[in-house]
């Protein structure tokens, strides 16, 4: 899953379920700032491990 696809899926989860950035950050063990900047397209997720955490979060909810 590429970065843009992850952003799209996270935004779908936020819009559909009212999920907060704080909740996503807590579940992925990332900072709220990282999640926020990622969603705005101002930061990419640099490592495979971080990307894997976000993908796992998405897959558990979609």
N, CA, C and O atoms as a Tinker XYZ file with bonds, in Angstrom:
   248  protein
     1  N      0.856000   -1.163000    0.000000    73     2
     2  CA     0.000000    0.000000    0.000000    64     1     3
     3  C      0.910000    1.236000    0.000000    63     2     4     5
     4  O      1.804000    1.353000    0.838000    81     3
     5  N      0.678000    2.149000   -0.939000    73     3     6
     6  CA     1.530000    3.337000   -0.983000    64     5     7
     7  C      1.039000    4.415000   -0.010000    63     6     8     9
     8  O     -0.049000    4.312000    0.557000    81     7
     9  N      1.857000    5.438000    0.165000    73     7    10
    10  CA     1.584000    6.489000    1.149000    64     9    11
    11  C      0.244000    7.191000    0.882000    63    10    12    13
    12  O     -0.528000    7.430000    1.811000    81    11
    13  N     -0.026000    7.515000   -0.374000    73    11    14
    14  CA    -1.282000    8.205000   -0.691000    64    13    15
    15  C     -2.489000    7.328000   -0.409000    63    14    16    17
    16  O     -3.523000    7.811000    0.052000    81    15
    17  N     -2.356000    6.045000   -0.684000    73    15    18
    18  CA    -3.441000    5.106000   -0.401000    64    17    19
    19  C     -3.685000    5.014000    1.104000    63    18    20    21
    20  O     -4.831000    4.952000    1.548000    81    19
    21  N     -2.605000    5.005000    1.888000    73    19    22
    22  CA    -2.746000    4.980000    3.349000    64    21    23
    23  C     -3.456000    6.236000    3.844000    63    22    24    25
    24  O     -4.329000    6.159000    4.708000    81    23
    25  N     -3.081000    7.393000    3.296000    73    23    26
    26  CA    -3.739000    8.650000    3.684000    64    25    27
    27  C     -5.235000    8.581000    3.389000    63    26    28    29
    28  O     -6.069000    8.946000    4.217000    81    27
    29  N     -5.544000    8.108000    2.198000    73    27    30
    30  CA    -6.940000    8.000000    1.773000    64    29    31
    31  C     -7.729000    7.088000    2.713000    63    30    32    33
    32  O     -8.830000    7.432000    3.145000    81    31
    33  N     -7.163000    5.937000    3.020000    73    31    34
    34  CA    -7.841000    4.972000    3.899000    64    33    35
    35  C     -8.016000    5.534000    5.310000    63    34    36    37
    36  O     -9.078000    5.371000    5.910000    81    35
    37  N     -6.988000    6.193000    5.845000    73    35    38
    38  CA    -7.109000    6.784000    7.179000    64    37    39
    39  C     -8.192000    7.854000    7.193000    63    38    40    41
    40  O     -8.977000    7.932000    8.138000    81    39
    41  N     -8.239000    8.675000    6.155000    73    39    42
    42  CA    -9.281000    9.699000    6.089000    64    41    43
    43  C    -10.670000    9.082000    5.988000    63    42    44    45
    44  O    -11.625000    9.621000    6.547000    81    43
    45  N    -10.793000    7.964000    5.286000    73    43    46
    46  CA   -12.077000    7.257000    5.223000    64    45    47
    47  C    -12.488000    6.775000    6.609000    63    46    48    49
    48  O    -13.651000    6.902000    6.993000    81    47
    49  N    -11.546000    6.228000    7.353000    73    47    50
    50  CA   -11.824000    5.750000    8.713000    64    49    51
    51  C    -12.242000    6.918000    9.603000    63    50    52    53
    52  O    -13.197000    6.804000   10.371000    81    51
    53  N    -11.533000    8.031000    9.503000    73    51    54
    54  CA   -11.861000    9.218000   10.301000    64    53    55
    55  C    -13.272000    9.701000    9.972000    63    54    56    57
    56  O    -14.063000    9.975000   10.875000    81    55
    57  N    -13.582000    9.802000    8.701000    73    55    58
    58  CA   -14.888000   10.314000    8.284000    64    57    59
    59  C    -16.029000    9.349000    8.580000    63    58    60    61
    60  O    -17.113000    9.776000    8.978000    81    59
    61  N    -15.800000    8.062000    8.390000    73    59    62
    62  CA   -16.860000    7.073000    8.582000    64    61    63
    63  C    -17.152000    6.806000   10.054000    63    62    64    65
    64  O    -18.313000    6.699000   10.450000    81    63
    65  N    -16.106000    6.701000   10.860000    73    63    66
    66  CA   -16.280000    6.285000   12.251000    64    65    67
    67  C    -16.041000    7.398000   13.271000    63    66    68    69
    68  O    -16.260000    7.200000   14.467000    81    67
    69  N    -15.599000    8.558000   12.811000    73    67    70
    70  CA   -15.294000    9.640000   13.740000    64    69    71
    71  C    -14.032000    9.388000   14.547000    63    70    72    73
    72  O    -13.850000    9.944000   15.631000    81    71
    73  N    -13.174000    8.554000   14.014000    73    71    74
    74  CA   -11.915000    8.230000   14.686000    64    73    75
    75  C    -11.055000    9.488000   14.796000    63    74    76    77
    76  O    -10.988000   10.282000   13.858000    81    75
    77  N    -10.408000    9.665000   15.928000    73    75    78
    78  CA    -9.580000   10.852000   16.133000    64    77    79
    79  C     -8.112000   10.573000   15.810000    63    78    80    81
    80  O     -7.659000    9.428000   15.805000    81    79
    81  N     -7.399000   11.644000   15.545000    73    79    82
    82  CA    -5.958000   11.544000   15.324000    64    81    83
    83  C     -5.281000   11.008000   16.581000    63    82    84    85
    84  O     -4.326000   10.236000   16.499000    81    83
    85  N     -5.777000   11.418000   17.735000    73    83    86
    86  CA    -5.224000   10.936000   19.006000    64    85    87
    87  C     -5.348000    9.422000   19.107000    63    86    88    89
    88  O     -4.400000    8.753000   19.516000    81    87
    89  N     -6.506000    8.872000   18.740000    73    87    90
    90  CA    -6.730000    7.426000   18.790000    64    89    91
    91  C     -5.788000    6.707000   17.821000    63    90    92    93
    92  O     -5.173000    5.701000   18.176000    81    91
    93  N     -5.682000    7.227000   16.600000    73    91    94
    94  CA    -4.794000    6.614000   15.604000    64    93    95
    95  C     -3.350000    6.645000   16.102000    63    94    96    97
    96  O     -2.625000    5.657000   15.987000    81    95
    97  N     -2.943000    7.775000   16.650000    73    95    98
    98  CA    -1.574000    7.910000   17.163000    64    97    99
    99  C     -1.302000    6.900000   18.271000    63    98   100   101
   100  O     -0.250000    6.261000   18.299000    81    99
   101  N     -2.248000    6.767000   19.169000    73    99   102
   102  CA    -2.077000    5.835000   20.291000    64   101   103
   103  C     -1.964000    4.395000   19.787000    63   102   104   105
   104  O     -1.092000    3.647000   20.230000    81   103
   105  N     -2.836000    4.012000   18.872000    73   103   106
   106  CA    -2.851000    2.633000   18.369000    64   105   107
   107  C     -1.643000    2.297000   17.496000    63   106   108   109
   108  O     -1.232000    1.139000   17.425000    81   107
   109  N     -1.077000    3.297000   16.836000    73   107   110
   110  CA     0.081000    3.057000   15.967000    64   109   111
   111  C      1.400000    3.402000   16.647000    63   110   112   113
   112  O      2.469000    3.219000   16.065000    81   111
   113  N      1.324000    3.898000   17.870000    73   111   114
   114  CA     2.503000    4.308000   18.640000    64   113   115
   115  C      3.306000    5.390000   17.916000    63   114   116   117
   116  O      4.537000    5.383000   17.928000    81   115
   117  N      2.586000    6.314000   17.289000    73   115   118
   118  CA     3.195000    7.467000   16.637000    64   117   119
   119  C      2.665000    8.727000   17.312000    63   118   120   121
   120  O      1.663000    8.680000   18.025000    81   119
   121  N      3.329000    9.834000   17.089000    73   119   122
   122  CA     2.852000   11.080000   17.694000    64   121   123
   123  C      1.649000   11.626000   16.926000    63   122   124   125
   124  O      1.454000   11.329000   15.747000    81   123
   125  N      0.852000   12.428000   17.622000    73   123   126
   126  CA    -0.284000   13.085000   16.973000    64   125   127
   127  C      0.210000   13.991000   15.849000    63   126   128   129
   128  O     -0.434000   14.104000   14.806000    81   127
   129  N      1.346000   14.627000   16.065000    73   127   130
   130  CA     1.919000   15.509000   15.044000    64   129   131
   131  C      2.269000   14.726000   13.788000    63   130   132   133
   132  O      1.982000   15.174000   12.677000    81   131
   133  N      2.882000   13.568000   13.953000    73   131   134
   134  CA     3.241000   12.737000   12.798000    64   133   135
   135  C      1.998000   12.340000   12.015000    63   134   136   137
   136  O      1.978000   12.446000   10.789000    81   135
   137  N      0.963000   11.885000   12.711000    73   135   138
   138  CA    -0.276000   11.481000   12.034000    64   137   139
   139  C     -0.905000   12.673000   11.324000    63   138   140   141
   140  O     -1.317000   12.563000   10.170000    81   139
   141  N     -0.979000   13.799000   12.002000    73   139   142
   142  CA    -1.578000   14.997000   11.421000    64   141   143
   143  C     -0.835000   15.449000   10.166000    63   142   144   145
   144  O     -1.454000   15.712000    9.135000    81   143
   145  N      0.485000   15.539000   10.254000    73   143   146
   146  CA     1.281000   15.951000    9.097000    64   145   147
   147  C      1.194000   14.931000    7.969000    63   146   148   149
   148  O      1.168000   15.305000    6.796000    81   147
   149  N      1.149000   13.655000    8.310000    73   147   150
   150  CA     1.007000   12.608000    7.300000    64   149   151
   151  C     -0.320000   12.768000    6.557000    63   150   152   153
   152  O     -0.360000   12.696000    5.328000    81   151
   153  N     -1.403000   12.984000    7.303000    73   151   154
   154  CA    -2.719000   13.127000    6.681000    64   153   155
   155  C     -2.800000   14.350000    5.772000    63   154   156   157
   156  O     -3.524000   14.339000    4.777000    81   155
   157  N     -2.061000   15.401000    6.110000    73   155   158
   158  CA    -2.038000   16.622000    5.292000    64   157   159
   159  C     -1.099000   16.498000    4.095000    63   158   160   161
   160  O     -1.067000   17.376000    3.233000    81   159
   161  N     -0.338000   15.411000    4.041000    73   159   162
   162  CA     0.624000   15.231000    2.961000    64   161   163
   163  C      1.918000   15.998000    3.168000    63   162   164   165
   164  O      2.707000   16.159000    2.237000    81   163
   165  N      2.135000   16.474000    4.391000    73   163   166
   166  CA     3.338000   17.248000    4.694000    64   165   167
   167  C      4.479000   16.384000    5.227000    63   166   168   169
   168  O      5.596000   16.871000    5.399000    81   167
   169  N      4.208000   15.122000    5.485000    73   167   170
   170  CA     5.237000   14.201000    5.975000    64   169   171
   171  C      4.900000   12.808000    5.455000    63   170   172   173
   172  O      3.732000   12.423000    5.389000    81   171
   173  N      5.932000   12.062000    5.089000    73   171   174
   174  CA     5.755000   10.661000    4.725000    64   173   175
   175  C      6.197000    9.790000    5.886000    63   174   176   177
   176  O      6.953000   10.225000    6.755000    81   175
   177  N      5.719000    8.563000    5.887000    73   175   178
   178  CA     6.140000    7.589000    6.890000    64   177   179
   179  C      7.419000    6.952000    6.363000    63   178   180   181
   180  O      7.397000    6.267000    5.341000    81   179
   181  N      8.519000    7.173000    7.047000    73   179   182
   182  CA     9.846000    6.873000    6.506000    64   181   183
   183  C     10.257000    5.403000    6.541000    63   182   184   185
   184  O     10.906000    4.928000    5.609000    81   183
   185  N      9.896000    4.681000    7.589000    73   183   186
   186  CA    10.404000    3.311000    7.698000    64   185   187
   187  C      9.313000    2.284000    7.433000    63   186   188   189
   188  O      8.120000    2.561000    7.561000    81   187
   189  N      9.757000    1.094000    7.061000    73   187   190
   190  CA     8.830000   -0.014000    6.829000    64   189   191
   191  C      8.054000   -0.349000    8.103000    63   190   192   193
   192  O      6.866000   -0.668000    8.048000    81   191
   193  N      8.731000   -0.274000    9.244000    73   191   194
   194  CA     8.079000   -0.600000   10.513000    64   193   195
   195  C      6.920000    0.354000   10.788000    63   194   196   197
   196  O      5.835000   -0.080000   11.175000    81   195
   197  N      7.143000    1.636000   10.592000    73   195   198
   198  CA     6.086000    2.626000   10.823000    64   197   199
   199  C      4.953000    2.422000    9.828000    63   198   200   201
   200  O      3.782000    2.459000   10.205000    81   199
   201  N      5.288000    2.210000    8.577000    73   199   202
   202  CA     4.266000    1.957000    7.563000    64   201   203
   203  C      3.466000    0.716000    7.918000    63   202   204   205
   204  O      2.247000    0.692000    7.753000    81   203
   205  N      4.141000   -0.308000    8.403000    73   203   206
   206  CA     3.481000   -1.551000    8.787000    64   205   207
   207  C      2.472000   -1.327000    9.907000    63   206   208   209
   208  O      1.384000   -1.903000    9.881000    81   207
   209  N      2.817000   -0.498000   10.889000    73   207   210
   210  CA     1.891000   -0.203000   11.994000    64   209   211
   211  C      0.625000    0.480000   11.484000    63   210   212   213
   212  O     -0.482000    0.167000   11.922000    81   211
   213  N      0.805000    1.416000   10.554000    73   211   214
   214  CA    -0.348000    2.132000   10.007000    64   213   215
   215  C     -1.195000    1.195000    9.147000    63   214   216   217
   216  O     -2.423000    1.226000    9.221000    81   215
   217  N     -0.553000    0.373000    8.344000    73   215   218
   218  CA    -1.285000   -0.587000    7.511000    64   217   219
   219  C     -2.072000   -1.555000    8.384000    63   218   220   221
   220  O     -3.228000   -1.853000    8.082000    81   219
   221  N     -1.474000   -2.046000    9.450000    73   219   222
   222  CA    -2.173000   -2.945000   10.377000    64   221   223
   223  C     -3.389000   -2.248000   10.971000    63   222   224   225
   224  O     -4.465000   -2.841000   11.045000    81   223
   225  N     -3.234000   -1.004000   11.394000    73   223   226
   226  CA    -4.354000   -0.231000   11.934000    64   225   227
   227  C     -5.485000   -0.151000   10.905000    63   226   228   229
   228  O     -6.649000   -0.377000   11.235000    81   227
   229  N     -5.139000    0.169000    9.668000    73   227   230
   230  CA    -6.138000    0.297000    8.602000    64   229   231
   231  C     -6.837000   -1.034000    8.364000    63   230   232   233
   232  O     -8.065000   -1.089000    8.298000    81   231
   233  N     -6.065000   -2.103000    8.235000    73   231   234
   234  CA    -6.637000   -3.419000    7.938000    64   233   235
   235  C     -7.563000   -3.910000    9.040000    63   234   236   237
   236  O     -8.514000   -4.640000    8.763000    81   235
   237  N     -7.307000   -3.528000   10.271000    73   235   238
   238  CA    -8.160000   -3.940000   11.385000    64   237   239
   239  C     -9.493000   -3.201000   11.386000    63   238   240   241
   240  O    -10.437000   -3.626000   12.052000    81   239
   241  N     -9.575000   -2.109000   10.652000    73   239   242
   242  CA   -10.774000   -1.290000   10.696000    64   241   243
   243  C    -11.562000   -1.260000    9.398000    63   242   244   245
   244  O    -12.698000   -0.785000    9.381000    81   243
   245  N    -10.993000   -1.750000    8.323000    73   243   246
   246  CA   -11.720000   -1.744000    7.042000    64   245   247
   247  C    -12.067000   -3.162000    6.650000    63   246   248
   248  O    -12.679000   -3.381000    5.605000    81   247
